[in-house]
Amino acid sequence: MSQPSTDFFRYLPYLPEAEAWGLAVTAGGRVRTGPGEAYPPGGHPADHQLSWAKGRVLGAWQIVFIISGRGHFESAATKPARVAAGTAMILFPGVWHRYAPDPATGWSERWIELRGPVPERLQSAGLLASTAPLHRLGKASEVEALFTRIHDRLREPGHGFDPEPGAWALQILARLHASARRPGAAGPMPRVIARAEQILAERVENPPPMEALARELGVAYSHFRREFKTRTGLPPKQYLLRLRLEKARRLLGNTPDPVKTIADQLGFNSPFHLSAAFKKEFGISPAHWRRAGVVR
């Protein structure tokens, strides 16, 4: 990975327009700390100052990405941990933390600060957790490139709210989530789960029982179910239900077929069962969906 060429940091206000977009980058910077050098550098606002002795609590989200070197991290939600190059640290608002480079190596870091409702929604959904703030990335260069794009934009002279850095920051969060949700990319299971998703999509109207699907793919059902949920976010049966409901929604919007016909076609026990599942998933009954003329 490349080294940051010039240290810098910049802080921006959180403007009202950012709330509508859901995510804004309100600060960012990069710094290289050599072996034995004092850390962190000075000049940051008082509410962002960090010392190893006291730690700190932030009022916003931050992502700190270590490009080279190594160091240490701990927080009120975690035990002390070593941090290696290629690791991103998510700093949660309201959670005490501290981190610093190893004096023997120093480190190079890039960081951004985030505000807006999107990170809170991700945390509420269990997709971000203060108990798991460290993410070791397999393709760190891709995340570094996103940081570079954000920092290049931050270095441009004054402008109003800019939604693009927030979109790039969301890509970073997505990659961190993927790194946690898809451990062990090597081995057969990623291919097994990908094949299972393909089979369920192709045979959504007449899928095999999940136990039979696992046997067809050559894995034990308990292991298959666990890995499927880890890698897709849903157990196999819930994943299949989601596929069926998505197809039901398309059929309702694009065909004149009665709800009973659609229910039979997709393997629901009755129109009632389809309607109940549809309303639970989408917040509206199939009949209301069709009458409203909603097409998505």
Long-range contacts (C-beta under 8 A, 24 or more apart in sequence): 1-67, 1-68, 1-85, 1-86, 1-140, 1-141, 1-144, 2-67, 2-144, 3-32, 3-67, 3-68, 3-108, 4-30, 4-31, 4-32, 4-67, 4-108, 4-110, 6-30, 7-31, 7-32, 7-41, 8-151, 8-155, 9-43, 9-44, 10-154, 10-155, 11-45, 11-48, 11-113, 12-154, 14-115, 14-116, 15-160, 15-161, 17-160, 17-161, 18-115, 18-116, 18-161, 18-163, 18-166, 19-116, 19-117, 21-116, 21-161, 21-163, 21-166, 22-116, 22-117, 22-118, 22-166, 23-114, 23-115, 23-116, 23-117, 23-118, 23-119, 23-166, 23-167, 23-169, 23-170, 24-114, 24-115, 24-116, 24-161, 24-163, 24-165, 24-166, 25-112, 25-113, 25-114, 25-150, 25-154, 25-165, 25-166, 25-168, 25-169, 26-60, 26-113, 26-114, 26-115, 27-60, 27-62, 27-112, 27-113, 28-110, 28-111, 28-112, 28-113, 28-147, 28-150, 28-151, 28-154, 28-165, 29-110, 29-111, 29-151, 30-108, 30-109, 30-110, 30-111, 30-147, 30-151, 31-108, 31-109, 32-106, 32-107, 32-108, 32-109, 33-69, 33-101, 33-106, 33-107, 33-108, 33-109, 34-106, 35-103, 35-104, 35-105, 35-106, 36-103, 36-106, 37-106, 39-100, 39-101, 39-106, 40-100, 50-98, 50-99, 51-98, 52-98, 52-100, 54-98, 55-96, 55-97, 55-98, 56-96, 56-97, 56-98, 57-93, 57-94, 57-95, 57-96, 57-97, 58-91, 58-93, 58-94, 58-113, 59-93, 59-94, 60-93, 60-113, 60-114, 60-115, 61-90, 61-91, 61-92, 61-93, 61-113, 61-114, 61-115, 61-119, 62-90, 62-91, 62-111, 62-112, 62-113, 62-114, 63-88, 63-89, 63-90, 63-91, 63-111, 63-112, 63-114, 63-169, 63-172, 63-173, 63-176, 64-88, 64-89, 64-91, 64-99, 64-109, 64-110, 64-111, 65-89, 65-109, 65-110, 65-111, 65-140, 65-143, 65-144, 65-147, 66-107, 66-108, 66-109, 67-107, 67-108, 67-109, 67-110, 67-140, 67-144, 68-107, 68-108, 69-101, 69-102, 69-105, 69-106, 69-107, 69-108, 70-101, 70-102, 70-105, 70-107, 71-99, 71-100, 71-101, 71-102, 71-105, 71-107, 72-99, 72-100, 72-102, 73-97, 73-98, 73-99, 73-133, 73-134, 74-98, 74-99, 75-130, 75-133, 77-130, 77-131, 77-133, 78-130, 78-131, 78-132, 78-133, 78-134, 81-134, 83-107, 83-134, 84-136, 85-140, 86-136, 86-137, 86-140, 87-134, 87-135, 87-136, 87-137, 88-134, 88-135, 88-137, 88-143, 88-172, 88-176, 89-133, 89-134, 89-135, 90-128, 90-133, 90-134, 90-135, 90-176, 91-133, 92-123, 92-128, 92-130, 92-133, 95-130, 97-133, 110-144, 110-147, 110-148, 110-151, 112-147, 112-150, 112-165, 112-169, 112-172, 114-166, 114-169, 116-166, 118-170, 119-173, 122-173, 122-177, 127-177, 128-173, 128-177, 132-180, 135-176, 135-179, 135-180, 136-179, 137-175, 137-176, 137-179, 138-179, 138-185, 139-175, 142-175, 143-172, 143-175, 143-176, 146-171, 146-172, 146-175, 147-172, 181-230, 181-231, 181-233, 182-230, 182-231, 183-230, 189-219, 189-227, 189-231, 190-231, 192-217, 192-218, 192-219, 192-224, 192-227, 193-227, 193-228, 193-231, 193-232, 196-224, 196-228, 196-236, 197-232, 197-239, 200-236, 200-239, 200-240, 200-243, 201-243, 204-240, 204-243, 204-244, 204-247, 204-266, 205-265, 205-266, 205-267, 206-267, 207-240, 207-267, 210-236, 210-237, 210-240, 241-277, 242-281, 244-268, 245-277, 245-278, 245-281, 245-282, 248-274, 248-278, 248-286, 249-278, 249-282, 249-289, 249-296, 252-286, 252-289, 252-290, 253-289, 253-290, 253-294, 253-295, 253-296, 254-295, 259-286, 259-287, 262-286
